[in-house]
Amino acid sequence: MTPDCGLSGAIQPSGRLWPDGESGFIPSWIRVETAMTSLYDFQATMLDGQVVPLSRWHGQVALVVNTASRCGFTPQYQGLEALYQRFAASGFVVLGFPCNQFGAQEPGNSEEIRTFCGTQYGVSFPMFARVEVNGTNAHPLFDYLTRQRRGLLGTRRIKWNFTKFLIGRDGVAVARYAPSCKPEKLEKAVSGLL
């Protein structure tokens, strides 16, 4: 049964609303959302501009991190790379998402971010184009993650750079870590999921 929203039709498995079972189009003024249930339901833009489905890392344990190049926590890139190198062969990946929402500490474009991360910290894990993690323009992945794993006192809002979300092999968030939590402190949690 379709809720009384002024529209008639049926929600199809694809998440599209078709008028009374007919094939057709969805008017641009109708926002259709499908249930996102795991990391693998999202896509993101890499630093090179390529849009990739996050299902590329299906079956791996992942650590999703919002990063910044001019932050007091920026040296965590070194620990993130070490964690990635230690567990990558066992099916672990770090996914870095630069963000400029906190103190404008990631002002660079994608090429500047890539150069900085590579030359300063030897980052080899996947890095994505700059995103927002809070507010109406937040990347859908971060909207999903903050609904799944809340922060201090049950808040959804990400408070600062280098907030971390640990994702199980099934693509579901299992833990959220504060920016002050150093990557080396996550070794036991990561190895426990591998």
Secondary structure, 3 states (H helix, E strand, C coil): CCCCCCCCCEECCCCCEEHHHCCCCCCCCCCCCCCCCCHHHCEEEECCCCEEEHHHHCCCEEEEEEECCCCCCCCHHHHHHHHHHHHHHHCEEEEEEECCCCCCCCCCCHHHHHHHHHHHHCCCCCEECCCCCCCCCCCHHHHHHHHHCCCHHHCCCCCCCCCEEEECCCCCEEEEECCCCCHHHHHHHHHHHC
